[in-house]
Amino acid sequence: MGLRLKNQDFASCFFVTTVFHHHKKLGEVQGVYEALAESINNRLKNIDSKLIGYVFMPSHIHMILLIDGLLLSAFMRDFKKFTAQKSLKHLREQNSLWQNRYDRVALINLKILLIKLNYIHDNPVRAGLVSKPEDWYWSSASDYFTENVGSLPVYKDWS
């Protein structure tokens, strides 16, 4: 089962959600998804971590990260800072691009990881953005369901 931890130090795999300030649909603005991908890719290279799955939605993003729990808050802080201050500073309103917090659930077994991965991939379908998960470019679904690769490097050797 998933576990919400006040202290995330004891886990190494997380389902993470973060939301644009006031749930604004900034994903509909040209260049936003590209900036998010650039920032996540930068963090993956600079902090020892692997991306198992992701989806960019108009008002939020979900990721499954393999990362030392001690490094998760630094990953998220730097990711948000990079997108807010560099890539997307023209979108900031009153210095707030992101909600102040992010939600994370420690994934403590394979069953819960698969549930969360399927949830991520089905998110654009449930939102009516596409009819099949693999049709949403800003998701890891194509990495799992087709021979194509998505916008970010996905680590699939976790099973």
C-alpha positions, 0 to 999 in steps of 0.5 A: 500500500502507499504510505504518506510520510511526514518524514520521507527519508525512509523511502526510495520510490515516490508518486509525486504531484505538484500543481500550478498556483490556483490550479491554473491551466498553464499547460495550455500555454505554448512552451510550458510543457517543454520547460517542465521537461527541460527542468525535470531532465536537468534535475534527473542529471544533477540529483541521483534519481530515475523517472519511472513515469510521468504525465503533464496535465494542464493544471498539474503534473504527476511523476513516479521517481526512484530517488533517495527520500533525503533528496526528494525535497531538493529535487522538487525545490530545484525543479520548481525554482528552475521553471519559475525563475528561468524557463517560465518567468514570463508566466509568474503572477505575483511571484507564484507559478506553483502551489507552495507544496507538493504531495508525495506518496511513498510506494512501498510495493510493486502493486501500488507502483503499478496502480499509480503508473496506470493512474498517471497514464490514464489521466489524459484519457479521463480528462478527455485530452486523448482517447488512448494513453499512448496518444498523449505526448507529455506522458510516459505511456508511449514508452510503456505501450509503444516503441516510441519514446516520450519527452523525457527519459523513462527508467523501465528496469525497475520491476 
